[in-house]
Amino acid sequence: MSPAPAAVGDPGYAVEDFSYPNADQILTERGILLKRGNGHIVLSPTCADGLLRVWARGKPEFCFKVTGDSGYLSLELPAVYTIRGIDYDTTITMTVDDETKTYDIPRNQWEAVGEGADPERRDHTLVEIRTSK
């Protein structure tokens, strides 16, 4: 007895590409491009204590909920100048002109980054957030 052939139109396998859900809608509504992540750093609709807080010139504050032992999020947010850390080791990566810069964000403290730390006050884009316990 041989197995029955699969019916035409049977669903295939799902392949996770780690793309951020509803990224196009979030870009339109909030002006931040969320690309990919592992699901442990998530943009919050509101800001509160205990969230990773990011300030960008000309935009409202962005806050991220961090869960699990480690998190990763790639994104594009221009004109970032300060970030408040949380109870995780947090490293961010920014770009300016043709340079890439990395900042370690102190736990539970505000840290000047990007144009806030640049003597030339150049417009830096936040491109990556990594966290670990």
C-alpha positions in Angstrom: 0.0 0.0 0.0 1.5 3.3 -1.0 0.8 6.7 0.7 -1.9 8.8 -0.7 -0.6 11.8 -2.8 -0.9 15.2 -1.3 -3.9 17.1 -2.4 -3.3 20.1 -4.7 -3.3 23.3 -2.6 -2.1 21.6 0.6 -0.3 24.2 2.7 3.5 24.0 2.6 5.8 24.3 5.6 6.0 27.6 7.4 9.5 29.1 7.4 10.2 31.8 10.0 12.2 34.7 8.6 12.1 36.7 11.8 10.6 39.7 10.0 8.9 42.2 12.4 5.1 41.8 12.2 3.1 44.8 10.8 6.4 46.6 10.1 4.8 48.6 7.2 1.9 49.8 9.3 4.3 50.8 12.2 6.5 52.7 9.8 3.5 54.6 8.4 2.0 55.4 11.8 5.1 55.9 14.0 8.0 56.6 11.7 10.2 53.7 12.7 11.3 50.9 10.5 11.4 47.6 12.4 13.2 44.9 10.3 14.0 41.7 12.1 14.4 40.3 15.5 14.2 37.3 17.8 10.9 38.4 19.4 12.5 39.4 22.7 12.7 43.2 22.0 9.2 44.5 21.0 8.1 48.1 20.4 5.6 49.1 23.0 2.5 51.2 22.2 3.2 53.3 25.4 6.1 54.1 27.6 6.5 53.2 31.2 9.2 52.3 33.8 11.1 49.2 33.0 11.1 49.7 29.2 14.1 50.5 27.1 13.5 54.2 26.1 14.8 55.8 22.9 14.7 59.5 22.0 15.0 60.7 18.4 14.9 64.3 17.3 11.5 65.4 16.0 9.7 62.2 17.1 7.9 61.1 20.2 9.7 58.8 22.6 9.9 55.1 21.5 9.9 52.3 24.2 10.7 48.7 23.8 9.8 45.8 26.1 12.6 43.3 26.5 12.1 39.7 27.7 14.1 36.5 27.9 17.8 36.0 28.4 18.8 37.8 25.2 17.2 40.0 22.6 18.0 41.2 19.1 16.2 43.8 16.9 17.4 45.3 13.6 15.6 48.6 12.8 16.1 52.1 11.3 15.4 55.1 13.4 17.2 58.3 12.3 18.3 61.2 14.6 18.6 59.2 17.8 20.4 61.2 20.6 19.7 59.5 23.9 18.7 56.1 25.3 17.7 55.0 28.8 18.9 51.5 29.7 17.0 48.8 31.6 18.1 45.9 33.8 19.8 44.2 30.9 23.2 44.6 29.3 22.3 46.6 26.2 24.4 47.4 23.2 23.2 49.5 20.3 24.7 50.0 16.8 24.3 53.2 14.9 25.4 54.5 11.5 26.5 58.0 10.5 27.9 58.8 7.0 30.0 55.7 6.2 30.8 54.9 9.9 29.3 52.3 12.2 29.4 53.1 15.9 28.6 50.8 18.9 27.5 52.1 22.3 27.1 50.1 25.6 24.1 51.5 27.4 24.5 51.5 31.3 21.8 49.7 33.2 18.9 51.9 34.3 20.6 55.2 33.2 20.3 57.7 30.5 23.2 57.7 27.9 23.9 60.2 25.2 24.4 58.4 21.9 24.5 59.4 18.3 24.2 63.1 17.7 23.9 63.6 21.5 27.5 62.2 21.9 29.0 63.5 18.6 31.0 66.7 18.8 29.8 67.5 15.2 26.2 66.7 16.1 25.7 64.5 13.0 22.5 62.7 12.4 23.0 59.0 13.5 20.6 56.2 12.6 19.9 53.5 15.2 20.2 50.2 13.3 20.5 47.5 16.0 19.6 46.7 19.6 21.1 43.7 21.5 20.3 42.8 25.1 21.4 40.1 27.5 20.9 39.3 31.2 
